[in-house]
Structure formats: C-alpha cells, structure tokens
Amino acid sequence: MHTAFSGIILGVVLALVVCAALDGFSAPPDAPVEAASKARQFRAGAATSNITPRLGTSINGYFNDRRATHIHDELHARCLVLDDGQTRLAIAVCDSCMIPREVLDAAKRQIAEKHGLAPEHVLISATHTHTAPTSAAVFQSEPDRHYTEFLAGRIADGVGRAINNLAPAKIAWGVGREPSQVFNRRWKMKPGTIPPNPFGGTNDLVKMNPPIESPNLVEPAGPTDPEVTVVSVQSPAGRPIALLANYSLHYVGTGRDAEVSADYYGAFAERIGQLLGADRQDPPFVALLSNGTSGNINNINFRQKRPPQPPYEQMRAVADAVAAEAHRVCQSLQYQDWVPLSVRATKLKVGVRRPSPEEVERAETILAQAKGKELKTPEQVFARETVLMKDYPKDMPLIIQAMRIGDLGLAAIPCEVFAETGLAIKQQSPFKPTFTIELANGCSGYLPTPEQHQLGGYETWRARSSFLETEAAPKIFATLMGLFAQLR
Ligand SMILES: [Zn+2]
C-alpha cells in the first residue's frame, strides 16, 4: 500500500513537472490538473500477428533439418503494449525456436519508423518451440530469407496493432508454482558410464537427457525453477485484455516433428483464454507464455517412464497444468489502475570460445571422411560447427535489457539461460517479484554457469548454439543488477 501510494504521489508530481515544462506560463489554471490525469492514465493494448510459414519450410531444433509437411496449429507473434502516460513498453513473444539479433533489430527498426517506439523499449523473444521455421542457422538447418523478412514485418505489425488497440487498463501480477512439469535434464551418472564427447574428450561429468530409468543415474546436476509468473491486464470494468505468463521449461515436444506447431506455448494461450472466459472479444484477448530460464530444464521425468501417448497429448497436458496454475493466481490478484513503467538496455561485450587451429584441423579431417549430404554422428555435426566458427570474432555485443512494471522486475537475456541464473536474478533483484525472459532480443546460445561449464555435457559443447565465454553468466547477471539499480 505504502509503495503504491508513494507511486501515486510521484506520478502526480512528475505529471505536473512535465505539464509545466510543456505548457510554460500560458496554460490556463485548470490545465495542469487535466494533463496530470492524462499522464496518470494507464493504458494497454494487445494483438497477435500470424507468423505461420509455407509448407516445405525448414524446421530447426535438432541436429538434422526437417521440412514442414503439415501445419498442426498456427504460429503467432503475441504482442502486449503498456503505457503509463509517459513511458511505453512493448513485449512480443514469438512462436519460434530462436530468432537472431539481425531479424529482431529489423523488426525494431520498423516499429520505430512506423509506430514511433524506440528499440530500447521493445522486448522481442522466442518461445523455443522446436516445431517452427528456422530463423537462425542451427546445426544443419538454414534460415530462409523470405521467411525471416516476413517474420520481422509481422512482429512489427503485431506491435503496431497492439498500439492501435491501446485503451484504459488496470494491471496486476502474481506468482504461482507448477513443480510437476519441470525436470533438470543434466544428470550426474555413475563413474565410467558417460560416453566421450564429440570432441573426443572423456572429462564430461554430466549427461544431458540420459536414458530414462537408467540404473546409472546418480542425481540431477542442478535445480529447477517451478514458478509461474502472471501479469494480468484488464479494462477498468474487468474485461481481460492480456495475460503475460512466464515458466521455465525448454519446450514439451509434439510427437510430430515435421509438423508446424507452437507447442505448449500456443496451447497455453488458448486454454487460459477459455479459463478466463475471454474468447469472442473485440479486440481479442491475447495470452503470451514467455520462456523463463530453461537452458537445462525439460519435461522428461528421468526417474520414471511415461506411458506412450498420442501426438500432442503431453503438450496439451502441460499447457493445461500451467494454465490452471496461472488461472488460480488470477483469482487473488489486486489490480492497480496506474503503475510506473521504465526500461534500461545496454550492449554488453561477451567473449567467445573460439576453436584453436588444432581443433579446426581435427574437425576438417573428420568432415573430409564424412559420407553423404547429411551429417549423421555428433562427432561430424560438431566438427562442422567447429569449422563454421573458425572466423568468429573474439567477443560479441549482447543486448541486456531490464524493465520495471511498478514493483515488478523483468530481465531479458538473449540466451538459453540455465535455471541457476534465473533463480539468482529472482532472489537478488531489488524488484519483487522479478522474472526473466530468455532468448530475448537475440539468440547467443546456451548460458551455463561457470560451475556447469566445469561439469561439461551437451550445453557446454562449443557450437553456434554454445559459444560464449565460461564467465558469461556472471557478467550478464552483474549487468542486469546494474540496470535494475538504475531503474529503482
Ligand atoms: Zn534449446
């Protein structure tokens, strides 16, 4: 109550200052009051933009490429715009595995040119569904320029349409828990049971996705984050406008790898709309499920096999469970009719783990021996990655962004972030609660902690999907804490 009240006072004071600056001495006596109430108005708008590809499009997410044979469900860029009268923020969550910085920068340029919103005020993330078109070159999948241009334009249109839909709103947030759907996928195994890695090394101490119910399982190599963060936006009369949720789960998988699907992120959006009775609205209600910090988290219970299921059943079950928890959180939310918004973003230079000349030479020898058009073994696949990374720069600038929505904190990181880092951000942020959206504003590969780098395993193996220096996570964490301090 105290902070809400001081927020109101601060808002009025700021509004008066701005009004005075704009109107000078010529303002009629009642203008400051009028302008203050306008500056104090909280508005929200939401819209979705269809980003479904043509059949035949490349689908990424695995070592080998796939081509879309069918569209199971449409893909969307789900967009939410918030405006406190002075500051406007846009969040777009896209049904994609990962989207490179160039494509997102192109979308942001269009948003700035056509809709007047500065790039720093825009957060665009990928959900990490593994059944969406290739937008970033990953392993043996290559992006189609026609699709990525279409994607950038459609994201910009979605944000523009959300701006068109801006209307008076109230906002609330809360945090629930759904621990039953998240599992750490990196396991410590009995000595001598972890095979050599694709570089010939035998020093990996963890195995990603070990065989389920293996007698060699010892324990997971890290934690999970079971929180379901919910941000709800309604009209002053209580009509749902949008719901932004956040859960730390890599993806679920559909069981139909060559079919395009938004995975459980899309099913969640549909389900929460049903639970809130928000279908058939004009403008339509928009739900966004953003990915938290799930670089090492998936939906597989390694201790216990699941009975076989038809395609799309597990995806729906997880979506229903997370939506049920989000809905439960919604029942006890306290809405505020105005909160301050602010954002800070910076470009952080992070070092790159470049291959040595000897490593490149070994990789070239392996590739010279590979037969056929498609590489089959992990050794060959990672050899190709090594060769492709030969001329990588020694460091890369990453966009690190922090938003403040009232007392709620939001961190955006362009990586597949390990749960440890997400939990630390939640704990150390001055804003309570805080949550993180990963694969936001770019895609710079896995982000293990230095401790997890020591343990080795898939997510640490150098490739275009894991190339940042081993100290990248603490550097990004420190940068975010600096941004949060500025936002206070
Ligand atoms: Zn991934």
Boltz pocket constraint, residues with backbone or C-beta under 6 A from the ligand:
constraints:
  - pocket:
      binder: B
      contacts: [[A, 128], [A, 250], [A, 295], [A, 416]]
      max_distance: 6.0
